[in-house]
Amino acid sequence: MASLNTTAASRAAFQIATALGALVLIGVIIWIDVSTTIWQDMVILAGLAAGLVSFLLTTVFVNRFLQRQLEARWAPVTHMALTSILHELADENRSDLSRGEITPRTLNFPESSTTETLRVDLDQLRTQVLKERNHLSGVLGTWSNFLTSTVDNTDILRSAAELALQLDQVRDCALDVERHLDSAEQVKQGLHELEAHIDTCNQHHATLINDLRIRKSANAAQRAQIVAKS
């Protein structure tokens, strides 16, 4: 999974490019207005130009300013939401939440050598996957409406949803292996695919936690600036 920081940087670069493009376009319109009489000669074009300038000023600058004001106002709630998601994703036994030490839970790969013990391991893996899905569903069900109200946090929800889809892939692959336990060749191939899905899922889980911690630190810095200005 690509880091959320890369997505945020790309979005910031796009916003800067959009703002510069809007300024250039507005400058061209003003230059035409000052240097020529085209708007005076063509009333329809004059109205369209005025509407375009108003639209650009509103969407590129005014709305962005209001969005920043809204995010600053709700920064404490954003901090609470990010903290709640982090705690739900953390391994309760290996993390120290009071000190901010977050260790992600990992899915265990079944390594049993006999059919019966492998069946038990696959069943335990599916149970673990179900618990992880419940963790995600619970925390996202609580905070999804709030997080989608701010553009900068929607990528968190998308990343969490991608993790849920990967968990589903692990579950489906585990079921496929269980259905073919009577075939050594199919079991071998299925376990190879299952291992790849588990590795991807564990890496995604760890990356999501790391990006959440970075986003939480950025939010804390934003809140500190608000307090300093007040």
N, C-alpha and C positions, 0 to 999 in steps of 0.2 A: 504494500500500500504506500502511495506517495504521501509524504508528510503534509500535514495540514498547513505548515508554514509555507511550503511551496505554493499551495493554493492561495493563501492569503497574500503572498508577494505578487502572484500573477494578477489577482484581483486589484491590488493597489496600483500596479503598473497600468492595468486597463483603465482604472478610474483617472489616473493622471493623464494618460493619452486622450481619454474622452474629454477631460476638462480643457486640455491644450487645443484639441481640435475644435471644441465649441468656441473658445476664445478667438481662434483664428477665423472661424466662420463669422462670428459676430463682428470682428474687426473688418473683414471684407465687406460685410453688409453696410457698416458705418462708413467705410471709405467710399463705396459706391454712392451712398446717400449724400456725402459731402462733395464729392468730385463730379457727380453727374446729376442729371434731372430725370433719371429713368423712373424713380418712384413717383415723381410728380406727373410724368406722362402716362404711367400705367398704374391706375389706382388699384387694380386687383393684385399686381405684384407687390405694391406697397403694403397692402393688408397681409399678404402671405409672409412678407419679410418681417413685419412687426410681430406676427403670431409666432414665427420661427424663433425670433430672438427671445420672446417671452417664454416659449417652451424650453429653450436651452437654459436660460437663466434659472427657471424653476426646477427642472429635472436634474441638472448637473450641479448646481450650486445651492439653491435654497433647500431642496429636499434633503441633500446630503448634510447640510448644516443642521436641519431639524432632526435628522436621524442620529447624528452625533450627540445632540442635546438629549435625545431620548435615551440613548445608550448610557450616557453619563448619569442620568437620573436613576436608571435601574441597575447601575453597576453593582450595588450590594446584593441584589437578587440574582444577578448573573453569577456572582461569586458563590452564592449558596447553591445554585444549580450545578455549577461545575464541580464543586466540592462533593455534592450528593452523588453525581455520576462517578467520580473518582472512587468514592468509598464503596459503591456497589460493584465496581470492577476489581477492587483490591482483594488479594488473598488474605482472609481474616487471620490465618495462622502465621503468615510470614511478613505481614505488614504491621507497622506501628503508626496508626492513624493520628494519635495525639502528637507525634513528632513530624507528621507529614511524610513518613516513609511509606511509599506505596509500591507493593510488589504484585504484579499481575498473576492471576490464576492461570494455570496451564492445563491443557488436556493431555492425558496420559495415553501413550500408544500401547495397545495390547501386545504383549510379547509372550503369551502362553504357547506352549509347544503341542498341547493336546487339544482335541476338538472340544471337549467338554469345558475345559478351563478357558479356552478362547471364547466360547459362547458366553461364559460368565463375564469375561473382561469386556466383550462387546456390549453386553447389557449394561454394565457399569458405565461404560463410555457414553452410551445414549442417555443414561440417567444424568450424568454430569453435564452433557450438552443441554438437556432440558432445563436444568437448574440455571445454566448460564443464560439461556433464552429468557427465563423468567426474571432474572436480574435485570437484563436489558429492557424487557417489556415494562417492568415496574417503574424503573427510573425514567425511561423515555415517556411513558404514559403520564408521569407527573410533570415533566418539564418541557415536553415537546412544544406545546402552544406558546410558552414564553420564549423559548429559544428561537422559534421560527419568526418571532416578531422583530428580531435583530439580525441583519444580514450577516454580520461577522460570525454568527454562531450556527448558521444552518449547515456548515460543513461538518460540524461535530455530529449532528443528527445523521447526515449521510454516511459518515464513517461508521457510526454505531450500527446503522442499518446494514451496511456492508458486512460487518462482523456477524450480525444475525444471519445473513444469507450464507456466510461461510460455515457457521455452526450447523445450518440445515444441510449443507453439503457433507459435512462430517457424519451427521446422523444417517443420511441416505446411503453413504458409502459403507457405513458400519452395517446397515441392514442388508446391503447387497452382499457383503462378505458372509454374513450369517446365513443367507439363503443358499450359498454355494459351499457350505462346510464339507460337503461330501466329495468335493473336487479339489485336490491338492493344488493343481495348477491355477485354478480360478481363485482359490484362497490366497495364493502367493501374489498374484497380480492385484487382487483386491486390497490386500494389506499394503502393497506398495503405493497404491493410489490413496489409501486411507492415511498413510504416513505423510504424504505430500499435503493433503488437506489439513491435517492436524498441525503441521509445521507452519503452514500459511496462516491458519487461524491463531496460533499462539503468537506469531510475529505481529499480526494485525492488532491483537489484543494489547501487546506491549507498546506498539507504536501509538495506539489510541490513548493509552494512559500517559505516555510521554508528551503527546501533543496537548492533552487536557491540562497537564501541569504547566506547560509553557503558556497556554491561554489563560490559565488562572493567575500566573505571575504577572502577565500583561494587564489583566483586569485589576489586580492589586495595585500596580503602578498607576493606572488610570485613576483609581479611587484616591490614591495618595495625592495626585495632582489636583483633584477636585477639592480635597480638604485643604491643601495649601493655598488655593485661590480663594477659598471662602473666608 
